[in-house]
Each structure stands twice: as structure tokens, then as C-alpha cells.
Amino acid sequence: MTFRPLAKKLSFDADNNMWIELTDGRQLGVPLAYFPRLLSADWEQLENYVISGGGTGLHCEMPSGIGLRQPFEN
């Protein structure tokens, strides 16, 4: 049996990092510099996100639309 961690919560900090909380308790930090469209978004846009696919997809609702696949795999 293979355990696959899933996204549980998404947050952003003032240092321009995206934080992904996983169902197994880990937290992953990713600099927004890797996602220029997210880096240029305002706080309201960043806070309007959806976790889809039971935790396998992260989507920030922005006018131009952007989807983020899990930046990790087991």
C-alpha cells in the first residue's frame, strides 16, 4: 500500500511564500518567485483558492486563471 500525501490547506505569507499543509502534517513552503502570476496577485486573489481532486490540485481563482498541480510526489 502506498500513502500519498494530499493538500489540506493553502496559505501565503508576507515574505512571498506559498505554504501547503498536507494531510500527514507536513508543511511545504514554496517561494512565489516560481509562480510569477501568483507573485503579482493581490492578497484577495491569493486567499480565494480551491483544493480540488480530494487534495491533488490547488487552484487560485484569478481573472486569467491559474492551476497548480501538487508540487510534490511520493
C-alpha positions as CSV (number, residue, x, y, z in Angstrom):
1,M,0.0,0.0,0.0
2,T,1.3,3.4,-1.0
3,F,0.4,6.5,1.1
4,R,0.0,9.6,-1.0
5,P,0.0,12.9,0.9
6,L,-2.8,15.3,0.0
7,A,-3.1,19.1,0.2
8,K,-5.3,20.1,3.2
9,K,-4.7,23.9,3.4
10,L,-3.0,26.7,1.4
11,S,-1.7,29.9,2.8
12,F,0.6,32.8,1.8
13,D,3.0,34.9,3.9
14,A,4.3,38.4,3.7
15,D,7.7,37.1,2.6
16,N,6.1,35.9,-0.7
17,N,6.0,32.2,0.1
18,M,3.1,29.8,-0.5
19,W,2.6,27.2,2.2
20,I,0.9,23.9,1.6
21,E,-0.3,21.9,4.6
22,L,-0.5,18.2,3.9
23,T,-2.8,15.6,5.4
24,D,0.1,13.9,7.0
25,G,1.0,17.0,9.0
26,R,3.9,18.2,6.9
27,Q,4.1,21.8,5.6
28,L,5.8,22.7,2.4
29,G,7.0,26.2,1.6
30,V,7.5,27.4,-2.0
31,P,8.7,30.8,-3.0
32,L,6.1,32.7,-5.1
33,A,9.1,33.6,-7.4
34,Y,8.4,30.2,-9.1
35,F,4.9,31.4,-10.0
36,P,5.2,34.9,-11.4
37,R,1.4,35.3,-11.9
38,L,0.8,34.4,-8.2
39,L,3.6,36.8,-7.2
40,S,1.8,39.7,-8.9
41,A,-1.6,38.8,-7.4
42,D,-3.1,40.7,-4.6
43,W,-4.0,39.2,-1.2
44,E,-7.7,38.8,-2.0
45,Q,-6.9,36.8,-5.2
46,L,-4.4,34.6,-3.3
47,E,-6.9,33.9,-0.5
48,N,-9.6,32.8,-3.0
49,Y,-8.3,29.3,-3.6
50,V,-9.8,25.8,-4.1
51,I,-8.3,22.5,-3.3
52,S,-9.6,20.0,-5.9
53,G,-9.3,16.3,-6.6
54,G,-9.5,15.4,-3.0
55,G,-6.3,17.3,-2.3
56,T,-4.4,16.6,-5.5
57,G,-4.9,20.0,-7.1
58,L,-4.5,23.6,-5.9
59,H,-6.2,26.4,-7.9
60,C,-6.1,30.1,-7.2
61,E,-9.1,31.9,-8.7
62,M,-7.6,34.7,-10.7
63,P,-9.1,36.6,-13.7
64,S,-6.6,34.9,-16.1
65,G,-6.9,31.6,-14.3
66,I,-4.1,29.6,-12.9
67,G,-3.9,26.0,-11.7
68,L,-1.2,24.5,-9.6
69,R,-0.6,20.7,-9.5
70,Q,0.8,19.3,-6.4
71,P,4.5,20.4,-6.3
72,F,5.4,17.1,-4.7
73,E,5.0,13.4,-5.3
74,N,5.8,10.4,-3.1
